[in-house]
Structures are given as C-alpha cells and as structure tokens.
C-alpha cells in the first residue's frame, strides 16, 4: 500500500472539516449539485478503469472463501443491518437509509490496507473485489426497493436515473478507454486515474459539507445515533467471522481476509447513488460520509484483534 492509500481516511476527514469551514458560501452552494456529480463520475471512472473484469474468474478459485464472503456480505449483512438499523434509527428514515446503504456496500479500496495490517491473504482479498463491485451495483437498488419502497423518499425513476448517470456512463467510458488504448497506455491511464480517485472523492465530500453545514449541525443528535448500530454491526460480524472461520477450517490468513472483506464498508458507489437517487434528502449522504469516520478506528482495532488471535494459538 502506498502512502496516499494509507492517508485516505485523513484526506477525507480533512475534506469534511474544510467543507464545514466554507459552509454556506453562496457561490459554492449554487453549484454543488453539478460539482458533486462530476467529481463522483470521475472517481468511479477511475475505479472501473482499475478493475479488470477478466479476472472475475479468480474470485471463484477459492470456492469456500468466496461463497462464505458473499453469503455474509450480501445475505446476512443486509438482513442484520436492516434489523439493527430499524431498531435504533427508525425515528429518522434518512439516517436509516444512509446507514443501510453504508452497511450493504463492501469497501473497494482501503480494506486492503487493514488486510495487510492483520497479515491476511492480500491476493485472496484482491480476487474478491470485482465480484463484490458487481454484486453491490446489482443488489443495492434491489434491496433499497425491497426495504424502503413504502418510504416517501423512494423514487424509482430517480433511482434508475442515478444508476445511469453515476454507474452506467462511467463504466461504459472506462471499458471504451480500455478498448482503444494500447496495453502500456491503458495501464498508465488506470494508474493516473487511480491516484486521483481519492481527490475526486474528497472534492465531492467537501462540496457536500460546504453546502449542508447547517443541516449537519441541526441533526448532530440523529447522526450520533449511527454510532450504536455501527459498533454493534462490527462486534457481531467480528465474532461471526471468527467462529465461522474456525468451523470451516480456514487458515489464519483466510480468516483475516474474510474479516476485513466483510467488515470494511464505504463504497463510493453508495454515495454516488444516494446523492442522485434521493434529492432533497442530504442526511442520507451525510450519514454515508460520517459512517466511515467511525469505522476506520474500529477497523484498526479489529486488525490488532486478529493479530492477537494469531498469537494466541487458540484458533486455526
């Protein structure tokens, strides 16, 4: 992991603080909708450039690991996430939707940093990335409709529009770029856009908080409640990963990879979809940005917990 990847949490947190500092400046507020979409589309274009769909078959080489990861990420987590979200956040539908979108989308970048810290299998963790990316694109809209179709904030046409704008267009543009460029230029383009992804995301985060500073401060109590279900999610899934890994005879490195793959959230896809699918419901987007600021120190502690498990010789 290079220095920029390690500093991602710091960069995003700085974007939040700077955005709040510049909140309610009229010229920024008047243009944030367009700027956020532009920055998110550029970021996702870079992400799609980096993901080689030809390597999708690698996800299935370790069938036991892949199937366990997918069941936890896309079957258990949505059901458990909605349950604890409804339990603690049902008083605020926007915060609940933001929490649910955060929980449902596995991380596509910095989970590798924590996998390395926990001495997991990086190759195995990388192999699961393409299928996680594709499944969250397919399943996120389906789960939103299943769980929130009765909510007044759900607009099917807006959801479909957002998928086209922030996913289909960047995806097609990335595939077209790969098609027309020679291999060395393709790799350079992917490397360049990959290095800029964090800056595009941070600019989008800056615009969100610059335009919605008052909304954040007016709802601090509601947003703070996110802490409870998020911590509960981490505790339960950490224990579940350990017990399952021991039960199905994973090696330690497989266990560490499974833990980080199923705990790390915060896909930029969720933020892009939220901004476009729920206009006028900015708390959803704010919840998606605030969530990882709670998550990151927890993942650091979990990586240390994994190492303690490794040294204890009680498992694996």
C-alpha positions, 0 to 999 in steps of 0.5 A: 500500500502506498502512502496516499492509500494509507492517508485516505481516511485523513484526506477525507476527514480533512475534506469534511472539516474544510467543507464545514469551514466554507459552509454556506458560501453562496457561490459554492452552494449554487453549484454543488449539485453539478460539482458533486456529480462530476467529481463522483463520475470521475472517481468511479471512472477511475475505479472501473478503469482499475478493475479488470473484469477478466479476472472475475474468474479468480474470485471463484478459485477459492470456492469456500472463501468466496461463497462464505464472503458473499453469503455474509456480505450480501445475505446476512449483512443486509438482513442484520443491518436492516434489523439493527438499523430499524431498531435504533434509527427508525425515528429518522428514515434518512439516517436509516437509509444512509446507514443501510446503504453504508452497511450493504456496500463492501469497501473497494479500496482501503480494506486492503490496507487493514488486510495487510495490517492483520497479515491476511491473504492480500491476493485472496482479498484482491480476487474478491473485489470485482465480484463484490463491485458487481454484486453491490451495483446489482443488489443495492437498488434491489434491496433499497426497493425491497426495504424502503419502497413504502418510504416517501423518499423512494423514487424509482425513476430517480433511482434508475436515473442515478444508476445511469448517470453515476454507474452506467456512463462511467463504466461504459467510458472506462471499458471504451478507454480500455478498448482503444488504448494500447496495453502500456497506455491503458495501464498508465491511464488506470494508474493516473486515474487511480491516484486521483480517485481519492481527490475526486472523492474528497472534492465531492465530500467537501462540496457536500459539507460546504453546502449542508453545514447547517443541516449537519449541525441541526441533526448532530443528535440523529447522526450520533445515533449511527454510532450504536448500530455501527459498533454493534454491526462490527462486534457481531460480524467480528465474532461471526467471522471468527467462529465461522472461520474456525468451523470451516477450517480456514487458515489464519490468513483466510480468516483475516481476509474474510474479516476485513472483506466483510467488515470494511464498508464505504463504497463510493458507489453508495454515495454516488447513488444516494446523492442522485437517487434521493434529492432533497434528502442530504442526511442520507449522504451525510450519514454515508460520509460520517459512517466511515469516520467511525469505522476506520478506528474500529477497523484498526482495532479489529486488525490488532484483534486478529493479530492477537488471535494469531498469537494466541494459538487458540484458533486455526 
